[in-house]
Amino acid sequence: MLPKLITLLLVAGSSLACNRVKKEQREARSPNNEVTYVDYRSDLQKEIYGVPLVGVISIMDMEMNSVVLVNSVEKEEICKNKDCKDGDLGTEVEYPQDVSFEALQVLLEENRIVLIDVRNRTELQEVGRIPGSVNVPLHEIPDAFYMEPELFKEKYEFDLPSKEDMNLVLTCRSGRRILVAEEKMKPLGYKYLRFYRGSFNDWKEKGGDIL
């Protein structure tokens, strides 16, 4: 009888310790008992709407008050008995650095990004550009971003981007010059730059509209 009781106590103690560790892990991920998220969305949705900075947990750790992030509230069965959310998350997010052709189409259509083309002006005139993009030629970076906001807008015809803007996307012809542009912009404080790595070549190959 005694050995059996000891075994039960050991199992109970182990279970309590395990639960305590899981609780500590959840609290570390979601401080101050904030909302937790279970992310069921596609990579495309994450590219467009971002991922919560804190509180994302696995399905195994789902809590009663967890919000389930889905592609469409109307289409997901789980949303019949769980609090679900799609589209804008209404919380602080971070974005994947790479932007796909499919995501870029939506981001431009919904005016969610500033797409900066770093090709030369002559290239844009000869082969065209992505609708909705703006142009700051690579050879004018970083000098352009030192300009006064009024002068910048007068020259480039869009507002000088904020260094805290998390949706600045760089594009060029094939994806090489955007890496050079990043090297020139990062020291200025632009630390959230995103890349359309396929750039204009990818856009054209996949049938995107061209101006």
PyMOL commands that set and color helices and strands:
alter all, ss='L'
color gray80, all
select helices_A, chain A and resi 2-29+31-33+43-49+59-61+77-80+101-109+121-127+138-140+143-146+149-156+177-188+199-205
alter helices_A, ss='H'
color red, helices_A
select strands_A, chain A and resi 37-39+51-52+56-57+67-69+84-85+93-94+114-117+134-135+168-171+194-195
alter strands_A, ss='S'
color yellow, strands_A
deselect
rebuild
show_as cartoon
